[in-house]
Amino acid sequence: ATLTSLRLRLADDEALVRRDVAQSLMNLAKTVGRSRLEETGEVLFRMAREDRDLVVRKSALAALATIASPAHKGQAESITTLLDSRDAEVRRAAAFALAPVGGRVAERALPILG
């Protein structure tokens, strides 16, 4: 029930709520393990590339660094363009979000993490 409530709040109208929920999901994943939050990955990938608020996008990327896994290969490709962002924090956060996915998307992140 708690996870469902948090997931619903990822679409909240308030940027601060979306940011806080992304951070809460990241902290929860550290406690219960990434596999328990796998289903939130799709929404977090969408937030990372589309949210209108930069802080929310960065929070989604930070959460993905803890939640993303090889199961998200299909969604991970959608944020690889962030590796070319003019914002160094976005580039680095995207690289950390892609690393746990593995494969080619993780390889693209290596120069930034290197």
C-alpha positions as CSV (number, residue, x, y, z in Angstrom):
1,A,0.0,0.0,0.0
2,T,2.8,2.4,0.8
3,L,4.6,1.8,-2.4
4,T,1.4,2.3,-4.4
5,S,0.8,5.6,-2.6
6,L,4.3,6.8,-3.3
7,R,4.1,5.8,-7.0
8,L,0.8,7.8,-7.3
9,R,2.5,10.9,-5.8
10,L,5.2,10.8,-8.6
11,A,2.6,12.5,-10.7
12,D,1.7,15.2,-8.2
13,D,1.3,18.7,-9.4
14,E,3.9,20.0,-7.0
15,A,7.5,19.7,-8.0
16,L,8.7,19.4,-4.4
17,V,6.4,16.5,-3.8
18,R,7.7,14.7,-6.9
19,R,11.2,15.4,-5.8
20,D,10.6,14.1,-2.2
21,V,8.9,11.0,-3.4
22,A,11.8,10.2,-5.8
23,Q,14.2,10.6,-2.9
24,S,12.0,8.4,-0.7
25,L,11.9,5.7,-3.3
26,M,15.7,5.8,-3.4
27,N,16.0,5.5,0.3
28,L,13.4,2.7,0.4
29,A,15.4,0.8,-2.3
30,K,18.5,1.0,-0.1
31,T,16.5,-0.6,2.7
32,V,14.4,-3.3,1.0
33,G,16.4,-3.8,-2.2
34,R,16.1,-2.6,-5.8
35,S,14.1,-5.6,-6.9
36,R,11.2,-4.6,-4.6
37,L,11.0,-1.2,-6.4
38,E,11.6,-2.4,-9.9
39,E,8.1,-1.4,-11.0
40,T,8.8,2.2,-10.2
41,G,11.6,2.3,-12.8
42,E,9.4,3.1,-15.7
43,V,7.9,6.2,-14.1
44,L,11.3,7.4,-12.8
45,F,12.9,7.0,-16.3
46,R,10.0,9.1,-17.7
47,M,10.5,11.7,-15.0
48,A,14.2,11.8,-15.6
49,R,13.7,12.7,-19.3
50,E,10.4,14.7,-19.3
51,D,9.7,16.4,-16.0
52,R,9.5,20.2,-16.4
53,D,11.5,20.7,-13.2
54,L,15.3,20.2,-13.3
55,V,15.5,19.3,-9.6
56,V,12.9,16.6,-10.0
57,R,14.7,15.2,-13.1
58,K,18.0,15.1,-11.0
59,S,16.1,13.4,-8.1
60,A,14.7,10.8,-10.5
61,L,18.1,10.1,-11.9
62,A,19.5,9.7,-8.3
63,A,16.7,7.3,-7.5
64,L,17.4,5.3,-10.6
65,A,21.0,4.9,-9.6
66,T,19.6,2.8,-6.7
67,I,16.6,1.2,-8.4
68,A,17.5,0.6,-12.0
69,S,18.6,-2.9,-13.0
70,P,19.1,-5.0,-16.2
71,A,15.3,-5.4,-16.2
72,H,15.1,-1.7,-17.3
73,K,17.2,-2.0,-20.5
74,G,14.2,-0.9,-22.7
75,Q,13.6,2.2,-20.7
76,A,17.2,3.1,-20.1
77,E,17.9,3.9,-23.7
78,S,15.4,6.8,-23.4
79,I,17.8,8.7,-21.1
80,T,21.1,8.2,-22.9
81,T,20.8,11.6,-24.5
82,L,21.2,13.0,-21.0
83,L,24.8,11.9,-21.1
84,D,25.4,14.8,-23.5
85,S,23.7,17.4,-21.4
86,R,25.4,20.8,-20.9
87,D,24.7,20.4,-17.2
88,A,27.6,18.4,-15.7
89,E,25.4,17.2,-12.7
90,V,22.8,15.8,-15.2
91,R,25.5,14.0,-17.2
92,R,27.0,12.4,-14.1
93,A,23.6,11.5,-12.6
94,A,22.5,9.9,-15.9
95,A,25.7,7.9,-16.0
96,F,25.1,6.6,-12.4
97,A,21.5,5.8,-13.4
98,L,22.6,3.8,-16.4
99,A,25.4,1.9,-14.8
100,P,23.3,-0.7,-13.0
101,V,21.4,-1.5,-16.2
102,G,24.5,-2.9,-17.8
103,G,25.1,-3.6,-21.4
104,R,25.5,-1.0,-24.1
105,V,23.8,1.8,-22.1
106,A,26.2,1.3,-19.2
107,E,29.1,1.3,-21.7
108,R,28.0,4.7,-23.0
109,A,28.2,6.0,-19.4
110,L,31.7,4.8,-18.7
111,P,33.6,7.8,-20.1
112,I,31.7,10.1,-17.7
113,L,32.2,7.8,-14.7
114,G,35.8,7.1,-15.6
